[in-house]
Amino acid sequence: MGPARRQSGPRGRPGVPLIWGGVHPSLLPLETAAHPLVDFVVWGEGEPALVDLLDALRHEREPKGLGAVTFMDAHGEMHHGPPRPFMRLDETLIPDYDLVDIGDYITTQTLGVRDLAVTTSRGCPSRCSFCYNLAFANRRWRAQPRGGGGGARGDDRPPLRDQRHPGQGR
């Protein structure tokens, strides 16, 4: 059942798997999964794969064959799931902001005033030879439809700009 290579999880917590994702593991999933401190790699647009992997681990199911998940099992055999299709951005990228304290994510680093970074697109149509995007997003640029759609919230709550959060004025 999955990796059993490390004696303890992150910061010495036994039974806690270390899952890598992002650009580097997406470009080199097999090499990343081969590292002794990595239990699983979630590659590409990893949100659905991470949910499926956590579900498999929670229910003690073998994660072999999960799309966009790579890992080396306890016997040293590498398992590399198939790629997943790109996500539909009209159904994703809008998190349920009621679950977090927005104040923790307000910065001044982009505009020099209070701002909140929100991702509304993925990829890039350019052909820069030095950029990871060609391999990562197949030179595609995708954006949410105007208005953002229902998103992960799946309801008709007002957009973030119209929501007030404790301790955050307009």
C-alpha positions as CSV (number, residue, x, y, z in Angstrom):
1,M,0.0,0.0,0.0
2,G,1.8,3.1,-1.2
3,P,5.3,4.2,-0.1
4,A,6.8,2.9,3.0
5,R,10.3,4.3,2.5
6,R,10.5,7.1,5.1
7,Q,10.5,6.3,8.8
8,S,8.5,9.4,9.7
9,G,6.5,12.1,8.1
10,P,7.3,15.8,7.8
11,R,8.9,17.2,10.9
12,G,9.0,13.7,12.5
13,R,5.3,13.0,12.3
14,P,4.9,9.3,11.6
15,G,2.2,8.3,9.0
16,V,2.0,11.7,7.4
17,P,2.8,11.4,3.7
18,L,4.9,14.1,2.0
19,I,3.2,15.1,-1.3
20,W,5.0,17.3,-3.8
21,G,3.3,19.4,-6.5
22,G,4.0,22.4,-8.6
23,V,6.2,23.2,-11.6
24,H,9.3,21.2,-10.7
25,P,7.5,17.9,-9.8
26,S,5.2,18.4,-12.8
27,L,8.1,18.6,-15.2
28,L,10.1,15.8,-13.5
29,P,7.6,13.6,-11.7
30,L,9.6,10.4,-11.9
31,E,12.8,12.0,-10.7
32,T,11.0,13.8,-7.9
33,A,9.1,10.6,-6.8
34,A,12.4,8.7,-6.7
35,H,13.8,11.0,-3.9
36,P,13.7,9.2,-0.6
37,L,12.0,12.1,1.2
38,V,9.1,12.2,-1.3
39,D,6.1,9.9,-0.9
40,F,3.9,11.1,-3.7
41,V,4.0,13.5,-6.6
42,V,0.9,15.2,-7.9
43,W,1.7,16.8,-11.3
44,G,0.0,19.0,-13.8
45,E,-3.1,20.8,-12.6
46,G,-3.0,18.9,-9.4
47,E,-6.2,19.9,-7.6
48,P,-8.4,16.9,-8.7
49,A,-5.4,14.5,-8.4
50,L,-4.7,15.7,-4.8
51,V,-8.3,15.2,-3.8
52,D,-8.3,11.7,-5.3
53,L,-5.0,10.8,-3.7
54,L,-6.1,12.0,-0.3
55,D,-9.3,10.1,-0.6
56,A,-7.4,6.9,-1.5
57,L,-5.1,7.3,1.4
58,R,-7.9,8.1,3.9
59,H,-9.7,4.9,2.8
60,E,-6.5,2.9,2.7
61,R,-6.9,2.2,-1.1
62,E,-4.0,1.6,-3.3
63,P,-3.3,4.8,-5.2
64,K,-1.9,2.9,-8.2
65,G,-3.3,4.2,-11.5
66,L,-4.6,7.5,-10.2
67,G,-4.3,10.2,-12.9
68,A,-1.5,12.7,-12.4
69,V,-0.1,10.9,-9.4
70,T,3.4,9.3,-9.3
71,F,5.0,7.4,-6.4
72,M,7.5,4.7,-5.7
73,D,6.1,1.8,-3.6
74,A,7.7,0.0,-0.7
75,H,9.3,-2.5,-3.2
76,G,11.0,0.2,-5.2
77,E,8.5,0.0,-8.1
78,M,7.6,3.3,-9.7
79,H,3.9,4.0,-10.4
80,H,3.1,6.8,-12.8
81,G,-0.6,7.5,-13.4
82,P,-1.9,8.8,-16.8
83,P,-2.2,12.5,-17.5
84,R,-5.5,14.2,-16.7
85,P,-7.3,16.6,-19.0
86,F,-7.1,20.3,-18.2
87,M,-9.7,21.5,-15.7
88,R,-12.7,23.6,-16.7
89,L,-11.9,27.0,-15.3
90,D,-15.5,28.0,-15.1
91,E,-15.9,25.3,-12.4
92,T,-12.7,25.9,-10.5
93,L,-10.3,28.5,-9.2
94,I,-13.0,30.3,-7.1
95,P,-12.3,29.0,-3.6
96,D,-14.8,29.3,-0.8
97,Y,-13.4,32.3,1.0
98,D,-15.6,31.7,4.0
99,L,-13.2,28.9,4.9
100,V,-10.2,31.2,5.4
101,D,-9.3,34.5,7.0
102,I,-8.8,36.7,4.0
103,G,-6.8,39.0,6.1
104,D,-4.0,36.4,6.1
105,Y,-3.7,36.7,2.3
106,I,-3.9,40.5,1.8
107,T,-0.5,41.9,0.8
108,T,0.9,45.1,-0.5
109,Q,3.6,43.5,-2.7
110,T,1.8,43.9,-6.1
111,L,0.3,47.3,-6.1
112,G,1.8,48.9,-3.1
113,V,-1.6,49.1,-1.5
114,R,-3.8,46.4,0.0
115,D,-4.3,43.7,-2.6
116,L,-5.4,40.1,-2.9
117,A,-3.9,37.9,-5.7
118,V,-6.6,35.9,-7.4
119,T,-5.9,33.4,-10.2
120,T,-8.3,33.7,-13.1
121,S,-6.4,32.0,-15.9
122,R,-3.7,29.4,-16.5
123,G,-1.1,28.9,-19.2
124,C,0.3,31.2,-21.8
125,P,0.1,31.4,-25.6
126,S,3.7,32.6,-26.1
127,R,6.6,30.4,-27.3
128,C,9.4,31.5,-24.9
129,S,12.1,28.8,-25.2
130,F,13.2,29.3,-21.5
131,C,9.7,28.9,-20.0
132,Y,8.2,25.8,-18.4
133,N,4.8,26.6,-19.9
134,L,5.4,24.8,-23.2
135,A,5.7,21.4,-21.4
136,F,3.3,22.3,-18.5
137,A,0.3,23.7,-20.4
138,N,1.1,22.8,-24.0
139,R,1.3,26.5,-25.0
140,R,-2.4,26.9,-24.1
141,W,-3.9,29.9,-22.3
142,R,-7.2,29.4,-20.6
143,A,-9.3,31.9,-18.7
144,Q,-12.4,31.9,-16.6
145,P,-15.4,33.2,-18.4
146,R,-16.3,36.8,-17.7
147,G,-17.9,37.0,-14.3
148,G,-16.0,33.9,-13.0
149,G,-18.9,31.4,-13.0
150,G,-20.1,29.6,-9.9
151,G,-16.7,28.2,-9.2
152,A,-15.9,25.8,-6.4
153,R,-18.5,27.5,-4.2
154,G,-21.3,26.2,-6.5
155,D,-23.7,28.9,-5.4
156,D,-24.7,32.5,-6.3
157,R,-23.0,34.3,-3.4
158,P,-21.7,37.8,-4.4
159,P,-18.2,38.0,-5.7
160,L,-15.3,38.4,-3.3
161,R,-15.2,42.2,-3.8
162,D,-18.7,42.4,-2.3
163,Q,-18.1,40.2,0.7
164,R,-17.1,41.7,4.0
165,H,-14.9,39.7,6.3
166,P,-14.2,40.3,10.0
167,G,-11.6,42.9,10.5
168,Q,-11.5,43.8,6.8
169,G,-13.1,47.0,5.7
170,R,-13.6,48.1,2.1
